[in-house]
């Protein structure tokens, strides 16, 4: 109760202390923080924005009167009723501890966004606020709705588990004395719970519950809505570091585990309760307040009696403010969209009425206390630097509507020389002006001396004095700018740079082709180097050597407009911001480093026409007004950029981007939508991606949509990361596994079994083919063999009568000579030979031993017939076992017979010799029949003379047998007949060489 009486006393003394508090509050003069404004034309769904929140993925969400919008620094993704929202007007946002985004619609129906989809909870009615209980792990939806004529107040509660919400409704019931709204709960992540309830008329009760104890406090509250402070407005905020809750009635309170304390009346913050829309505690020191009628209020040292109150955007209806992860501020407004404040140390001149957002063409520092700016609408503004107060040249401004100010130079004492579209003017400190030259557009001014001026005009370069009426032309062509040192000066044109040096005109475009195009501005550095701004970059001419700096070297843009020098720093104005070049000279070559300042660093606009420096500030004349910031601030990343895979579209089907994505081979077209979040980089954020298993190198791209028409079958690891404007990369990278499912006929198991089956089929086919071929060969072989055997039988049948006929001839010879003894001996041996021949002739092969036995019997018979006229020898080499080697039967005997009959028998003057030998050569048994008879040639001659019709049957039949045998076996019988005399061998006679493949049957 003591706290309650103390609060009443505070309210009574508010009016007495209000004047003193206003006097002690510090306010800035006619300047606001520089901001970037986002409206419907930039992609917001509606102009009225009720609240902004940032989720853990880095996205900024906006609740608007036309739906919800999600912003990544480049583009807006909008959601409406068509996407699942219960209503297009979304009044509140809430992010739970699971990073689910909750929406509260104007119709009172809550919804949430999860995994790319919006889920509406239509069974929960009249919801206007959401809180979490971190102690009990619950989530509360505060509600109030009409049921018939009765107003139902209460809340929905559920365990706070994703996908397991089961909300049950609880109703508040009034007791006998007064309406009691029980246990409206708020909680901090430090697990301190705050319970609000209506304690009586104009009185509220707050219970603060920690792990160890519960304390209760009452405080006055005049607006009996029964739901304070959880209502449509955002009248409470958490100090997350301290675990405290701040809320406002007519007084600002702070509650934590130690108790409830009064901070100050809100009138001392230039607020009133009814017009306060939201509060936001940035840290232990700074509190932000958004109001309907006072704009945005920043309270520094809010818990101290020496607090400082600053008001920004006083004419703006501000609804909420948040601070993002990079330290930037997002202010939502009613009808003006969203303001993004990247740098609270960057300001723009806001107290200029209709000049606040106009195009400023030139800005010049006149002295340490004054600065002057010329506008595209013809206005000229003087800025008093010590207190940042501005003064308009009202008389000039009223008579020079839309007379663009192109250049301003101080002239004489307290005078300004003004170049405009309508001519050259002298502007005095007393707001009066004199037209020196009119009727022609003046682009630039160069003061040759105190009395002589060179001006660049649309008609050429003119020399004049303020008192001369007729200027003197130097060169008649359109000039764009002029600058120089004394009598030597340079001017730019549409076709390059010209110079007047020692009273002689030179065209520099001939010597330097880079200086032959459009020239925007020429500036002379303190070291006399000439810096030339063009649409193709910045060119620097020093002692005859030209150097070029462009976007490839680090400038924000190739479109350079102007350069201002501050010691060894060159401030380059471009259409994409200000590039700061810190340089030094290595002989005539610049050594430099470049950094950029853009809208994301505090410029009111990135389209900068000119800059100037005053004390520690850099001032910029932009397309949207004048802004300034500390020249020593170096834009830098506050943290690495964040990367999100927003959507994965398979063919035309959108799928939830999980860790693993499966793609069917029939829908092998993949589209991946990304968001790289770095608000300080904005649209300069780029991406790098790769399929890790396919290529180890990263591919860079500026687009946030990646399309892959055909991916190979298999499992691929897709990695992507964002890269901010300073080159910092996302850490960690975003990674998903993409499985391209092949058709079953291209799966490994199918291919394996296909190969296996194909191999087996081929093997079986080859087996069957060769089996068939073998059968065919076997049939052919059998047929050939049968035919050969029949032929052999026929030949042997021919051989036997022939041999018998010859033997009977020999027996007849002995009988006619009455040689009974030899005839009987011959007949005995003949009968034995005939028995052997009859026995062996029916066999296809005989052993060598049997062949030798037949030959020896035959030779003995011939020896009996020829007597001393013939000698013979039969030899078998020791390395041959004749019992184990088989040869075709009756092959050798005919050649032995032929040697005796045609070689030995015709001899009349000497005895003949026959030598038969068997030896082994590799896998052949070689039989050599060597006689020293008359030889083949003499034998043939004698046969022709004596027996013209004789045909040698034995050898012919044997030759045919050899051909038949060779036709049916792989290894052939080789036959060679040599006439010694014809072959130039010693002696006469014939050599028959028969080689048999060794058969071990």
Secondary structure as UniProt FT lines:
FT   HELIX           2..24
FT   STRAND          31..33
FT   STRAND          36..38
FT   HELIX           40..42
FT   STRAND          48..54
FT   TURN            56..57
FT   STRAND          60..64
FT   TURN            65..66
FT   STRAND          67..71
FT   STRAND          76..79
FT   HELIX           81..83
FT   STRAND          90..95
FT   TURN            97..98
FT   STRAND          101..105
FT   TURN            106..107
FT   STRAND          110..114
FT   TURN            115..116
FT   STRAND          117..121
FT   TURN            122..123
FT   STRAND          127..133
FT   TURN            134..137
FT   STRAND          138..147
FT   TURN            148..149
FT   STRAND          150..159
FT   TURN            162..163
FT   STRAND          168..171
FT   STRAND          184..187
FT   TURN            189..190
FT   STRAND          193..200
FT   TURN            201..202
FT   STRAND          203..209
FT   STRAND          214..220
FT   TURN            228..229
FT   STRAND          236..239
FT   TURN            240..243
FT   STRAND          244..248
FT   STRAND          251..256
FT   TURN            257..258
FT   STRAND          259..265
FT   HELIX           266..269
FT   TURN            273..275
FT   STRAND          276..281
FT   STRAND          286..291
FT   STRAND          296..300
FT   TURN            302..303
FT   TURN            305..306
FT   STRAND          308..312
FT   TURN            314..315
FT   STRAND          318..323
FT   TURN            325..326
FT   STRAND          329..334
FT   STRAND          338..341
FT   TURN            344..345
FT   STRAND          346..349
FT   HELIX           353..355
FT   TURN            356..357
FT   STRAND          360..365
FT   STRAND          370..375
FT   TURN            376..377
FT   STRAND          380..384
FT   TURN            385..388
FT   STRAND          389..392
FT   HELIX           394..399
FT   TURN            401..402
FT   STRAND          405..411
FT   TURN            412..414
FT   STRAND          415..420
FT   TURN            421..422
FT   STRAND          423..428
FT   TURN            429..430
FT   STRAND          433..438
FT   STRAND          442..447
FT   STRAND          453..457
FT   TURN            458..459
FT   STRAND          460..464
FT   TURN            466..467
FT   STRAND          472..475
FT   STRAND          479..485
FT   TURN            486..487
FT   STRAND          488..493
FT   TURN            494..495
FT   STRAND          496..501
FT   TURN            502..503
FT   STRAND          504..507
FT   TURN            508..511
FT   HELIX           513..515
FT   STRAND          519..524
FT   TURN            526..527
FT   STRAND          530..534
FT   TURN            535..536
FT   STRAND          537..542
FT   TURN            543..544
FT   STRAND          545..549
FT   HELIX           551..553
FT   STRAND          560..566
FT   TURN            567..568
FT   STRAND          569..574
FT   TURN            575..576
FT   STRAND          577..586
FT   TURN            587..588
FT   STRAND          589..597
FT   HELIX           599..601
FT   STRAND          608..614
FT   TURN            615..616
FT   STRAND          617..622
FT   TURN            623..624
FT   STRAND          625..630
FT   TURN            631..632
FT   STRAND          642..650
FT   TURN            651..652
FT   STRAND          653..655
FT   STRAND          660..664
FT   HELIX           665..667
FT   STRAND          670..677
FT   TURN            679..681
FT   HELIX           682..684
FT   STRAND          686..691
FT   TURN            692..694
FT   STRAND          699..701
FT   STRAND          705..708
FT   STRAND          714..723
FT   TURN            725..726
FT   STRAND          734..741
FT   HELIX           744..746
FT   HELIX           748..816
FT   TURN            817..818
FT   HELIX           820..841
FT   STRAND          845..847
FT   HELIX           848..866
FT   HELIX           867..869
FT   STRAND          870..876
FT   TURN            878..879
FT   TURN            882..883
FT   STRAND          886..888
FT   TURN            889..890
FT   HELIX           892..899
FT   HELIX           900..904
FT   TURN            905..906
FT   STRAND          912..921
FT   TURN            922..923
FT   STRAND          924..931
FT   HELIX           936..946
FT   TURN            948..949
FT   HELIX           953..968
FT   STRAND          974..979
FT   TURN            980..984
FT   STRAND          990..997
//
